[in-house]
Amino acid sequence: MASTNDAGELKKGRLGVLGIVFFVVAASAPLVGMTGAVPVAMLVGNGSAVPGTYLAVGLTLLLFSVGYSAMSSRVTNTGAFFAYVGRGLGTNMGVASAFTSILAYATIQLAIYGFFGGLVQGTMAGYGIDLPWIVWAGLAWVIVTALSLMSVDLGAKVLGVFLVLELASLLIVAGAILVDGGPDGGVNLAASFDPNAILAGGLTGAAGIAIAFAFASFIGFEATAIYGEESSNPKKTVPTATYWAIGIITALFAIVSLAMVTGYGNAMVDDGAGGEMPALVAAILNVTAVDGAPLANPAGMLFDLANTYVGPWIVSFMEILVISSLFAGLLAFQNATSRYFFAMGRGGVLPKSFASVNGRGAPRTGVYATSILAIAVMAVFFIAGLDPVLNLFFWMSSITAVAVMVVEVLVSLAIFRYFRKEGGVSAWKSTIAPLASAVLLAGGVYLVMSRFNLLAGTAADGVDPSLPESAWSLSPLGWFLVLSPFIAAVIGFIAAAINKKENASLVKDIVS
């Protein structure tokens, strides 16, 4: 049995730039995003301009990373966001952001468990093995828990293998389509990257819907700083890994989605009712439909293109990789959540037992807490007869999107205030980039919240969430879910305000 270490220190020097990039890019699950978010964004969002939308959101997050990277060179703490907010906005706000961050990472892991369980259930049923979704999710839960108790560099190696295969498959399909040129005989960059096309339909309509889905697809990139304490040279490793992670995710979504648009072309075709519609829309309606219901199988879009331009062999390969991509995301977010629990235990916000690590340097109690929480929530959803995808996945992932972006706004403001007091960096890093990113991200929060009914499937009765006028039309459950990140923040703030002893420990941890 591995020995345990109660000194409250993670093993240093285990990860380099590449290892951290593997964790955070795997967390964004690009293949899942391509088969899930992108087709929806194209159909109910701004169509052919989705590639430009992903590029614009990626540039916004690169702007955020300017100040974020500057802060990571001053503060190395596995609590990352809450340590940064604590330094800039005070301990109480730091704890408030920590509660929201834990909610974000716990809910996204739950969302992936739901998607994983539902997908594997359907896949295995095709082979005559018909078991409930929670059995498959539970099997993944056991493996993820075991791996997260091992050395963090082992997890990075596992994710590395999955990620390389995932990226290779996406780039092969994209390359084949772009070289072919599709029905139009070439790539139409203007249709995808013209600002007017990106903003078509307005921020409260089609453009806003696409932007909301794009922001949701980037969840996980901000976890680079979480691994700072376990990296070889955190002052350099974390900033470099952050830029690489955002760059890779942005380029991947922009290039592959551009290929998906090119694969169907930008011509107008007969809509079957005497009118016309874009060929892209007609194709999505056709290839993603199940029993006449569009988008019931959004993965059908990428798989149809892969089959057409590469061959059926790669479709079979990608169907397996979607599952491995989900598993990679589970492991990445398990590591992120357990390290947040560890940081809060070390700071005195949670019991000190949360600050213990095992002989391999893994945050033992944080891992157990993350796993227990996950299996308990999955059990509740299963017993209640709720769907693993329509309910567990969409509800939880939508909460994550709001929670992460809210904390990113707080981090941007904290960076601005911290460097106003401390100085030592350029105005670009200390003022311009943080404030600009705070404004842009706050706009993103507004768009995601206004379209929460579409993201989570929690529209009020009788409301079509795809229509511009349906913004903010939520069911009572939808309002609770969309406000839960703010509720978590308030609870955290109150807990910090009334616990002076814990505050003293946390201040010592944050400034160390």
ROVEX-481984 format. One line per 5 residues: their letters; for each residue x, y, z of C-alpha. Coordinates in Angstrom, 2 decimals. Layout:
N
A = X/Y/Z ~ ...
This chain:
512
MASTN = 0.00/0.00/0.00 ~ 1.27/3.47/-0.82 ~ 2.17/5.57/2.15 ~ 0.34/8.80/2.85 ~ 1.67/12.26/3.38
DAGEL = -0.19/14.75/5.53 ~ 2.24/17.58/4.90 ~ -0.13/19.16/2.41 ~ 2.22/19.12/-0.55 ~ 1.69/17.71/-4.01
KKGRL = 4.63/16.04/-5.74 ~ 6.66/18.67/-7.56 ~ 8.28/18.39/-10.96 ~ 5.95/15.71/-12.31 ~ 4.54/17.69/-15.24
GVLGI = 6.01/19.72/-18.06 ~ 4.26/21.91/-20.63 ~ 3.19/18.91/-22.71 ~ 1.67/17.05/-19.76 ~ -0.41/20.06/-18.68
VFFVV = -1.54/20.68/-22.26 ~ -2.69/17.06/-22.48 ~ -4.84/17.50/-19.37 ~ -6.52/20.73/-20.41 ~ -7.07/19.94/-24.10
AASAP = -8.42/16.52/-23.12 ~ -10.79/18.29/-20.71 ~ -12.25/20.27/-23.61 ~ -13.01/16.93/-25.35 ~ -12.66/18.32/-28.89
LVGMT = -14.13/15.27/-30.64 ~ -17.18/15.43/-28.39 ~ -17.50/19.14/-29.15 ~ -17.31/18.49/-32.89 ~ -19.96/15.79/-32.76
GAVPV = -22.17/17.56/-30.21 ~ -21.91/21.34/-29.95 ~ -20.82/22.30/-33.47 ~ -23.80/20.81/-35.41 ~ -26.25/22.44/-32.99
AMLVG = -24.48/25.80/-33.25 ~ -24.62/25.57/-37.04 ~ -28.29/24.64/-37.26 ~ -29.81/26.99/-34.67 ~ -26.96/29.51/-34.66
NGSAV = -25.14/31.35/-37.43 ~ -24.61/28.44/-39.84 ~ -21.51/28.69/-42.00 ~ -20.05/31.39/-39.72 ~ -19.54/29.00/-36.80
PGTYL = -15.79/28.63/-37.59 ~ -15.39/32.40/-37.25 ~ -17.39/32.34/-34.04 ~ -15.01/29.80/-32.50 ~ -12.06/31.90/-33.64
AVGLT = -13.54/35.04/-32.06 ~ -14.22/33.26/-28.76 ~ -10.72/31.77/-28.82 ~ -9.21/35.23/-29.30 ~ -11.28/36.49/-26.36
LLLFS = -9.89/33.75/-24.17 ~ -6.36/34.47/-25.41 ~ -6.94/38.02/-24.19 ~ -7.97/36.60/-20.83 ~ -4.85/34.47/-20.75
VGYSA = -2.56/37.51/-20.98 ~ -3.36/38.60/-17.44 ~ -3.93/35.02/-16.31 ~ -0.44/34.03/-17.38 ~ 1.08/37.12/-15.78
MSSRV = -0.66/36.22/-12.52 ~ 0.50/32.60/-12.71 ~ 4.09/33.82/-12.76 ~ 3.47/35.50/-9.39 ~ 1.17/32.98/-7.69
TNTGA = 1.61/29.19/-7.77 ~ -1.29/27.48/-6.04 ~ -3.25/24.40/-7.03 ~ -6.39/26.38/-6.15 ~ -5.54/28.65/-9.11
FFAYV = -8.71/30.71/-9.60 ~ -9.53/31.14/-5.93 ~ -5.91/32.00/-5.08 ~ -5.87/34.63/-7.83 ~ -9.22/36.10/-6.78
GRGLG = -8.11/36.01/-3.14 ~ -4.95/37.98/-3.96 ~ -6.81/40.61/-5.93 ~ -10.30/40.91/-4.44 ~ -9.81/39.62/-0.90
TNMGV = -10.09/36.31/0.88 ~ -13.87/36.26/1.12 ~ -14.26/36.70/-2.63 ~ -11.54/34.10/-3.13 ~ -13.54/31.53/-1.17
ASAFT = -16.71/32.55/-3.03 ~ -14.97/31.85/-6.33 ~ -13.66/28.54/-4.96 ~ -17.17/27.31/-4.20 ~ -18.29/28.28/-7.71
SILAY = -15.21/26.64/-9.25 ~ -15.84/23.35/-7.45 ~ -19.45/23.47/-8.65 ~ -18.17/24.05/-12.19 ~ -15.75/21.12/-12.25
ATIQL = -18.04/18.75/-10.37 ~ -20.96/19.44/-12.71 ~ -18.93/19.06/-15.91 ~ -17.62/15.72/-14.71 ~ -21.17/14.64/-13.92
AIYGF = -22.25/15.79/-17.38 ~ -19.54/13.68/-19.00 ~ -20.48/10.64/-16.89 ~ -24.03/11.00/-18.19 ~ -22.92/11.32/-21.81
FGGLV = -20.47/8.43/-21.41 ~ -23.06/6.15/-19.81 ~ -25.73/6.94/-22.38 ~ -23.38/6.59/-25.35 ~ -21.83/3.31/-24.23
QGTMA = -25.25/1.91/-23.36 ~ -26.46/2.56/-26.90 ~ -23.24/1.28/-28.48 ~ -23.14/-1.95/-26.49 ~ -26.86/-2.58/-27.02
GYGID = -26.02/-2.84/-30.71 ~ -23.77/-5.78/-29.81 ~ -26.50/-7.46/-27.76 ~ -25.23/-6.29/-24.35 ~ -28.13/-4.27/-22.95
LPWIV = -27.21/-2.87/-19.52 ~ -28.36/0.33/-17.78 ~ -26.29/3.45/-18.43 ~ -25.20/3.67/-14.80 ~ -23.37/0.33/-15.11
WAGLA = -21.11/1.73/-17.83 ~ -20.73/5.05/-16.05 ~ -19.91/3.15/-12.87 ~ -17.22/1.13/-14.62 ~ -15.61/4.36/-15.86
WVIVT = -15.97/5.78/-12.33 ~ -13.92/2.91/-10.86 ~ -11.12/3.29/-13.42 ~ -11.04/7.08/-13.15 ~ -10.89/6.93/-9.36
ALSLM = -8.02/4.44/-9.48 ~ -6.02/6.45/-12.02 ~ -6.52/9.71/-10.12 ~ -5.01/8.11/-7.01 ~ -1.85/7.36/-8.94
SVDLG = 0.96/9.67/-9.99 ~ -0.31/12.65/-11.99 ~ 2.23/12.02/-14.75 ~ 0.71/8.57/-15.34 ~ -2.64/10.25/-15.97
AKVLG = -0.96/12.64/-18.39 ~ 0.48/9.70/-20.35 ~ -2.92/8.00/-20.57 ~ -4.54/11.23/-21.76 ~ -1.69/11.81/-24.18
VFLVL = -2.37/8.58/-26.05 ~ -6.10/9.27/-26.30 ~ -5.57/12.88/-27.32 ~ -3.07/12.16/-30.10 ~ -5.45/9.62/-31.67
ELASL = -8.38/12.01/-31.29 ~ -6.60/14.94/-32.91 ~ -5.22/12.75/-35.68 ~ -8.68/11.51/-36.66 ~ -10.11/15.04/-36.73
LIVAG = -7.24/16.43/-38.78 ~ -7.39/13.54/-41.27 ~ -11.07/14.20/-41.94 ~ -10.61/17.99/-42.07 ~ -7.59/17.67/-44.36
AILVD = -9.41/15.38/-46.76 ~ -12.37/17.74/-47.04 ~ -10.33/20.91/-47.42 ~ -8.10/19.37/-50.09 ~ -11.16/18.14/-52.00
GGPDG = -12.92/21.50/-51.73 ~ -16.41/20.05/-51.34 ~ -19.38/20.79/-53.64 ~ -18.24/24.41/-54.13 ~ -14.84/23.32/-55.41
GVNLA = -12.97/25.30/-52.77 ~ -13.03/26.87/-49.31 ~ -15.24/29.95/-48.86 ~ -13.40/31.88/-46.14 ~ -15.70/34.89/-46.35
ASFDP = -18.78/32.81/-45.51 ~ -17.13/31.58/-42.32 ~ -14.97/34.49/-41.13 ~ -16.62/37.69/-42.34 ~ -17.62/39.68/-39.19
NAILA = -21.01/40.42/-40.72 ~ -21.64/36.69/-41.18 ~ -20.50/35.94/-37.62 ~ -22.89/38.52/-36.18 ~ -25.79/37.62/-38.49
GGLTG = -29.01/37.27/-36.53 ~ -27.74/39.51/-33.74 ~ -26.34/38.78/-30.30 ~ -29.82/38.02/-28.98 ~ -30.51/35.68/-31.88
AAGIA = -28.53/33.28/-34.06 ~ -25.10/34.83/-33.39 ~ -25.67/34.78/-29.64 ~ -26.67/31.12/-29.73 ~ -23.50/30.17/-31.61
IAFAF = -21.31/32.24/-29.27 ~ -22.88/30.55/-26.24 ~ -22.10/27.09/-27.63 ~ -18.57/28.17/-28.56 ~ -17.82/29.43/-25.04
ASFIG = -19.15/26.17/-23.60 ~ -16.77/24.21/-25.86 ~ -13.69/25.81/-24.30 ~ -14.40/24.67/-20.74 ~ -11.24/23.20/-19.23
FEATA = -8.51/25.39/-20.71 ~ -8.28/27.45/-17.51 ~ -7.12/24.40/-15.53 ~ -3.47/24.94/-16.53 ~ -2.68/26.79/-13.31
IYGEE = -4.18/24.01/-11.18 ~ -1.15/21.86/-12.03 ~ 1.39/24.58/-11.25 ~ 2.53/23.01/-7.98 ~ 3.22/19.72/-9.77
SSNPK = 5.03/21.24/-12.74 ~ 8.76/21.41/-13.28 ~ 8.94/25.22/-13.49 ~ 5.52/26.75/-12.76 ~ 6.50/30.36/-13.46
KTVPT = 7.26/29.43/-17.07 ~ 5.41/26.16/-17.57 ~ 1.90/27.40/-16.71 ~ 1.88/30.51/-18.96 ~ 3.34/28.53/-21.86
ATYWA = 0.85/25.68/-21.39 ~ -2.04/28.16/-21.21 ~ -1.20/29.78/-24.55 ~ -0.60/26.41/-26.21 ~ -3.86/24.95/-24.87
IGIIT = -6.02/27.87/-26.04 ~ -4.20/28.01/-29.37 ~ -4.68/24.29/-30.02 ~ -8.36/24.29/-29.02 ~ -9.11/27.42/-31.06
ALFAI = -7.29/26.21/-34.17 ~ -8.84/22.78/-33.95 ~ -12.44/23.98/-33.65 ~ -11.98/26.67/-36.32 ~ -10.27/24.39/-38.86
VSLAM = -12.43/21.31/-38.39 ~ -15.71/23.27/-38.34 ~ -14.53/25.10/-41.50 ~ -14.00/21.70/-43.10 ~ -17.49/20.62/-42.01
VTGYG = -18.98/23.70/-43.70 ~ -16.87/23.11/-46.83 ~ -17.94/19.47/-46.95 ~ -21.57/20.43/-47.59 ~ -20.96/23.74/-49.36
NAMVD = -22.62/27.14/-49.17 ~ -25.06/26.81/-52.08 ~ -28.83/27.15/-51.71 ~ -30.93/24.01/-52.25 ~ -34.63/23.15/-52.52
DGAGG = -36.26/22.94/-49.09 ~ -39.02/20.63/-50.37 ~ -41.71/23.23/-49.80 ~ -41.20/25.44/-52.82 ~ -38.46/27.53/-51.22
EMPAL = -34.73/27.35/-50.63 ~ -32.41/26.73/-47.72 ~ -28.60/26.60/-47.29 ~ -27.11/23.24/-48.28 ~ -25.43/23.08/-44.86
VAAIL = -28.76/23.37/-43.05 ~ -30.42/20.81/-45.32 ~ -27.59/18.34/-44.71 ~ -27.68/18.76/-40.93 ~ -31.45/18.28/-40.87
NVTAV = -31.00/15.06/-42.84 ~ -27.93/13.35/-41.37 ~ -28.59/14.15/-37.70 ~ -32.25/13.12/-37.69 ~ -33.57/10.04/-35.91
DGAPL = -37.19/9.11/-36.68 ~ -37.63/12.54/-38.25 ~ -36.29/14.47/-35.25 ~ -33.39/16.78/-36.26 ~ -30.26/16.83/-34.06
ANPAG = -31.32/13.65/-32.28 ~ -27.94/12.29/-33.40 ~ -25.68/15.35/-33.92 ~ -22.62/13.10/-34.33 ~ -24.16/11.98/-37.63
MLFDL = -22.88/15.17/-39.28 ~ -19.17/14.57/-38.71 ~ -19.51/10.83/-39.29 ~ -21.33/11.39/-42.59 ~ -18.56/13.71/-43.77
ANTYV = -15.87/11.30/-42.59 ~ -17.51/8.44/-44.47 ~ -17.87/10.52/-47.64 ~ -14.41/12.05/-47.80 ~ -12.24/9.42/-46.05
GPWIV = -14.10/6.13/-45.76 ~ -16.19/3.97/-43.40 ~ -13.09/2.72/-41.57 ~ -12.46/6.09/-39.96 ~ -16.10/6.34/-38.84
SFMEI = -15.71/3.10/-36.87 ~ -12.46/4.44/-35.43 ~ -14.03/7.77/-34.44 ~ -17.02/6.10/-32.79 ~ -14.56/4.45/-30.41
LVISS = -12.59/7.67/-29.99 ~ -15.71/9.58/-28.91 ~ -15.91/7.19/-25.96 ~ -12.18/7.53/-25.20 ~ -12.52/11.32/-25.49
LFAGL = -15.25/11.29/-22.86 ~ -13.11/9.08/-20.63 ~ -10.18/11.47/-21.03 ~ -12.44/14.34/-19.96 ~ -13.58/12.38/-16.91
LAFQN = -10.00/11.84/-15.77 ~ -9.00/15.46/-16.43 ~ -11.89/16.91/-14.43 ~ -11.45/14.33/-11.65 ~ -7.91/15.63/-11.23
ATSRY = -9.00/19.27/-11.36 ~ -11.83/18.90/-8.82 ~ -9.77/16.85/-6.36 ~ -7.03/19.49/-6.43 ~ -9.54/22.22/-5.64
FFAMG = -10.69/20.21/-2.63 ~ -7.02/19.80/-1.64 ~ -6.34/23.54/-1.88 ~ -9.40/24.39/0.20 ~ -8.41/21.84/2.84
RGGVL = -4.91/23.25/3.00 ~ -6.34/26.74/3.35 ~ -8.65/25.71/6.20 ~ -11.92/26.22/4.34 ~ -12.53/22.45/4.42
PKSFA = -11.27/19.99/7.08 ~ -7.50/19.53/7.13 ~ -7.89/15.91/6.01 ~ -8.59/17.29/2.54 ~ -4.99/18.56/2.44
SVNGR = -3.50/15.06/2.69 ~ -1.79/13.33/-0.20 ~ -0.88/9.69/-0.69 ~ 2.57/8.28/-1.33 ~ 2.24/8.95/-5.06
GAPRT = 1.53/12.63/-4.45 ~ -2.18/12.49/-5.32 ~ -4.70/14.46/-3.20 ~ -6.20/11.37/-1.56 ~ -9.21/12.85/0.29
GVYAT = -9.99/15.19/-2.60 ~ -10.15/12.19/-4.94 ~ -12.46/10.30/-2.59 ~ -14.73/13.34/-2.13 ~ -14.95/13.93/-5.89
SILAI = -15.76/10.28/-6.58 ~ -18.32/9.94/-3.79 ~ -20.10/13.10/-4.95 ~ -20.17/11.83/-8.54 ~ -21.55/8.37/-7.80
AVMAV = -24.13/9.78/-5.38 ~ -25.54/12.23/-7.93 ~ -25.53/9.61/-10.69 ~ -27.44/7.26/-8.39 ~ -30.07/9.93/-7.73
FFIAG = -30.57/10.57/-11.45 ~ -30.76/6.85/-12.18 ~ -33.25/6.11/-9.38 ~ -35.39/9.08/-10.46 ~ -35.50/7.69/-14.00
LDPVL = -33.89/10.78/-15.52 ~ -32.13/10.53/-18.88 ~ -28.30/10.46/-18.72 ~ -27.94/12.74/-21.76 ~ -31.05/14.93/-21.94
NLFFW = -31.02/15.57/-18.19 ~ -27.67/14.78/-16.54 ~ -25.47/15.93/-19.44 ~ -27.34/19.02/-20.59 ~ -28.28/20.29/-17.14
MSSIT = -24.85/19.86/-15.61 ~ -22.79/21.10/-18.59 ~ -24.91/24.23/-18.82 ~ -24.28/25.01/-15.14 ~ -20.56/24.58/-15.81
AVAVM = -20.58/27.04/-18.69 ~ -22.08/29.78/-16.51 ~ -19.95/28.98/-13.47 ~ -16.60/28.95/-15.28 ~ -17.26/32.21/-17.09
VVEVL = -18.44/33.96/-13.91 ~ -15.20/32.99/-12.17 ~ -13.17/34.08/-15.21 ~ -14.74/37.55/-14.93 ~ -13.76/37.66/-11.24
VSLAI = -10.23/36.52/-12.07 ~ -9.87/39.24/-14.71 ~ -10.96/41.91/-12.21 ~ -8.71/40.43/-9.53 ~ -5.70/40.51/-11.86
FRYFR = -6.36/44.17/-12.64 ~ -6.60/45.10/-8.96 ~ -3.60/42.99/-7.92 ~ -1.23/44.54/-10.45 ~ -2.58/48.01/-9.71
KEGGV = -1.21/47.52/-6.19 ~ 1.88/45.45/-6.92 ~ 3.00/46.72/-10.34 ~ 5.90/45.07/-12.12 ~ 4.24/44.30/-15.47
SAWKS = 3.23/46.31/-18.51 ~ -0.06/48.19/-18.81 ~ -1.11/45.64/-21.45 ~ -0.82/42.76/-18.98 ~ -2.01/44.61/-15.88
TIAPL = -4.82/46.78/-17.16 ~ -5.81/46.66/-20.83 ~ -6.04/42.89/-21.37 ~ -7.66/42.04/-17.99 ~ -10.31/44.77/-18.23
ASAVL = -11.06/44.04/-21.89 ~ -11.41/40.33/-21.15 ~ -13.64/41.08/-18.15 ~ -16.01/43.07/-20.39 ~ -16.04/40.48/-23.16
LAGGV = -16.46/37.56/-20.75 ~ -19.26/39.38/-18.91 ~ -20.97/39.68/-22.29 ~ -20.41/35.96/-22.76 ~ -22.00/35.24/-19.37
YLVMS = -25.03/37.27/-20.40 ~ -25.37/35.38/-23.69 ~ -24.98/31.96/-22.08 ~ -27.49/32.78/-19.33 ~ -29.98/34.28/-21.79
RFNLL = -29.78/31.09/-23.88 ~ -29.68/28.71/-20.93 ~ -33.13/27.41/-21.90 ~ -31.66/26.14/-25.18 ~ -28.36/24.90/-23.73
AGTAA = -29.97/22.99/-20.86 ~ -33.35/22.19/-22.37 ~ -35.14/24.05/-19.54 ~ -37.42/26.42/-21.45 ~ -40.67/27.55/-19.90
DGVDP = -43.80/25.68/-20.99 ~ -44.89/26.54/-24.53 ~ -41.63/28.34/-25.40 ~ -39.48/27.53/-28.43 ~ -35.94/28.23/-27.12
SLPES = -34.47/28.57/-30.62 ~ -36.40/31.78/-31.29 ~ -34.75/35.17/-30.50 ~ -37.70/36.32/-28.40 ~ -37.39/33.26/-26.13
AWSLS = -34.26/34.56/-24.37 ~ -34.53/34.29/-20.56 ~ -37.74/32.23/-20.80 ~ -36.88/29.56/-18.25 ~ -38.80/27.01/-16.23
PLGWF = -38.49/27.17/-12.41 ~ -35.91/24.37/-12.60 ~ -34.04/26.34/-15.27 ~ -33.86/29.41/-13.05 ~ -32.49/27.35/-10.17
LVLSP = -29.85/25.75/-12.38 ~ -28.73/28.98/-14.04 ~ -28.48/30.77/-10.69 ~ -26.71/27.92/-8.88 ~ -23.18/29.29/-9.55
FIAAV = -24.19/32.57/-7.88 ~ -25.81/30.69/-5.00 ~ -22.57/28.73/-4.50 ~ -20.59/32.00/-4.51 ~ -22.85/33.57/-1.88
IGFIA = -22.54/30.49/0.35 ~ -18.77/30.58/-0.01 ~ -18.59/34.29/0.77 ~ -20.73/33.90/3.91 ~ -18.71/30.86/5.04
AAINK = -15.47/32.82/4.70 ~ -16.89/35.88/6.43 ~ -18.00/34.00/9.55 ~ -14.97/31.69/9.85 ~ -12.11/33.95/10.91
KENAS = -9.84/31.06/11.92 ~ -10.12/29.48/8.52 ~ -9.60/32.88/6.95 ~ -6.23/33.22/8.65 ~ -5.11/29.85/7.32
LVKDI = -6.38/30.67/3.87 ~ -4.63/34.03/3.75 ~ -1.37/32.29/4.70 ~ -1.90/29.73/1.91 ~ -2.87/32.26/-0.75
VS = 0.08/34.58/-0.15 ~ 2.63/31.79/0.25
